[in-house]
Amino acid sequence: MGPVKPGLPLSIFDPVPIGIDEFGMPVLIRLIWRNLLIGGEPGAGKSALLNVLVAYAALCANCRLILLDGKQVELGQWRKCADAFVGPNIVQALVLLTKLQKMMDNRYAFLLDCERRKVVEKIQTLSPVTGEIIWVPDAFLPYVVAIDEIAYYSATIGDKRQREEFAALLRDLVARGRAVGIIVIAATQRPSSDIIPTSLRDLFAWRFAGRCTNDSSSDIVLGHGWAQKNWSANSISPNNPGAGLLIAEGGSPQLVKTAYLDDRTCAAIAAYAADMRATVTAADRRALRAVPAAA
Ligand SMILES: Nc1ncnc2c1ncn2[C@@H]1O[C@H](COP(=O)(O)OP(=O)(O)OP(=O)(O)O)[C@@H](O)[C@H]1O
């Protein structure tokens, strides 16, 4: 594959297409400065949605990927596109999240020094060559942190102290990571209050509930009271994987059927994205996006 042409990689700052609504219209969500919680019973289509989002992120030259997957095979196809891939190993997961936490603190210190509040796609600067005003990418790239099964790390493997440490680190990343470009997308097949306490759920601005076994599980993902207003993911047919209720920009649940990438398609996109990411070095990333301010 030849060098990547300007404009070809996607941008993590753009809205991400995830599926269609009841009218067949495309549904897009903006991931930057947001986190997404995905819940639902086994087979509801959580990993499928996670794969769609990871595929998009992999195709973005301006974001990095971190993957945690206790089963390894749900996100394993994207490991060549990722800066880090952690399987069923709580120690590695803790080391990784601790590093991310440190990076988050450093990024905040940087923003404070620059008197800025959040990472942006491009900033204006003077070209050292021509002296004209140009747009260049921000000093650091966003990270998409995808976790396929929170409960595996926070309630299954390791000892109690390690599980609690995982939960605390995750909560901190979800609570503080947005402004510095850390986007957490976390899935769980156990939407119960011990895995997703309200205080953690409420930190996720975007939420997707695939079919849930009862109204209270649906409320644990979407937020208390939605089932009472007839928005329950329990009403979704078990024969309709990928259908779910999404809370995003509009603030109210919306019925969505997510896109689906089969294994072959994921493999093809992952191979392409890995190639593209290897080609687009840090310098290329700057050059790709450094266009005159008037453009
Ligand atoms: N959007 C979709 N359109 C069509 N089929 C889908 C869609 N999403 C999922 N499926 C089908 O449902 C199956 C289960 O999906 P998936 O593995 O994503 O579920 P899950 O909720 O992650 O399950 P688990 O919790 O057991 O990991 C897929 O193998 C696929 O056949």
PDBQT file of the ligand as one rigid body, heavy atoms in Angstrom, charges set to zero:
ROOT
HETATM    1  N1  LIG A 301     -25.858  -4.984  14.665  1.00  0.00    +0.000 N 
HETATM    2  C1  LIG A 301     -26.012  -6.292  14.434  1.00  0.00    +0.000 A 
HETATM    3  N2  LIG A 301     -26.650  -6.715  13.344  1.00  0.00    +0.000 NA
HETATM    4  C2  LIG A 301     -26.820  -8.033  13.104  1.00  0.00    +0.000 A 
HETATM    5  N3  LIG A 301     -26.373  -9.003  13.918  1.00  0.00    +0.000 NA
HETATM    6  C3  LIG A 301     -25.725  -8.646  15.025  1.00  0.00    +0.000 A 
HETATM    7  C4  LIG A 301     -25.502  -7.271  15.354  1.00  0.00    +0.000 A 
HETATM    8  N4  LIG A 301     -24.841  -7.213  16.512  1.00  0.00    +0.000 NA
HETATM    9  C5  LIG A 301     -24.636  -8.478  16.893  1.00  0.00    +0.000 A 
HETATM   10  N5  LIG A 301     -25.180  -9.358  16.006  1.00  0.00    +0.000 N 
HETATM   11  C6  LIG A 301     -25.183 -10.813  16.099  1.00  0.00    +0.000 C 
HETATM   12  O1  LIG A 301     -25.275 -11.177  17.462  1.00  0.00    +0.000 OA
HETATM   13  C7  LIG A 301     -24.145 -11.968  17.832  1.00  0.00    +0.000 C 
HETATM   14  C8  LIG A 301     -23.719 -11.612  19.249  1.00  0.00    +0.000 C 
HETATM   15  O2  LIG A 301     -23.230 -10.297  19.224  1.00  0.00    +0.000 OA
HETATM   16  P1  LIG A 301     -22.103  -9.810  20.245  1.00  0.00    +0.000 P 
HETATM   17  O3  LIG A 301     -21.014 -10.830  20.360  1.00  0.00    +0.000 OA
HETATM   18  O4  LIG A 301     -21.730  -8.450  19.874  1.00  0.00    +0.000 OA
HETATM   19  O5  LIG A 301     -22.925  -9.826  21.609  1.00  0.00    +0.000 OA
HETATM   20  P2  LIG A 301     -22.423  -9.417  23.046  1.00  0.00    +0.000 P 
HETATM   21  O6  LIG A 301     -23.510  -8.612  23.637  1.00  0.00    +0.000 OA
HETATM   22  O7  LIG A 301     -21.079  -8.824  22.998  1.00  0.00    +0.000 OA
HETATM   23  O8  LIG A 301     -22.338 -10.836  23.755  1.00  0.00    +0.000 OA
HETATM   24  P3  LIG A 301     -21.407 -11.274  25.002  1.00  0.00    +0.000 P 
HETATM   25  O9  LIG A 301     -21.872 -10.466  26.171  1.00  0.00    +0.000 OA
HETATM   26  O10 LIG A 301     -21.712 -12.735  25.158  1.00  0.00    +0.000 OA
HETATM   27  O11 LIG A 301     -20.000 -10.995  24.601  1.00  0.00    +0.000 OA
HETATM   28  C9  LIG A 301     -23.093 -11.700  16.787  1.00  0.00    +0.000 C 
HETATM   29  O12 LIG A 301     -22.229 -12.785  16.609  1.00  0.00    +0.000 OA
HETATM   30  C10 LIG A 301     -23.910 -11.431  15.544  1.00  0.00    +0.000 C 
HETATM   31  O13 LIG A 301     -24.241 -12.644  14.926  1.00  0.00    +0.000 OA
ENDROOT
TORSDOF 0
